[in-house]
């Protein structure tokens, strides 16, 4: 399934085997299913840990859906794996927070 494929990218391809086009591939997935949207958000939150420079661009240029963008930021700032300065930069990325948005 799509969720499984994204999870495999998250688990196995965010370190030495990372390819920037993986971010593009994951960001192009659109689904109304909660668990697919959640794995996309987790993927981007985790990518901020190991591929910060590439990943912050996706948050700054609003290439994710509003819900996924906001959830990825939430998970990143809750993480203990990124630095305080990265958290600040992530929080200051252009926000798409809108009430009731999907």
Number of C-alpha atoms within 10 A of each C-alpha: 7 13 15 11 12 21 17 13 19 21 12 12 15 22 14 8 8 16 14 11 10 15 20 14 10 19 19 13 15 13 12 8 9 9 11 20 21 16 21 29 26 22 23 30 29 22 24 24 19 16 18 16 11 15 21 20 12 17 24 16 11 15 14 23 19 17 17 24 25 20 20 27 24 17 15 24 19 12 14 11 14 17 12 11 9 16 20 11 13 23 16 12 17 13 16 16 12 10 6 7 9 10
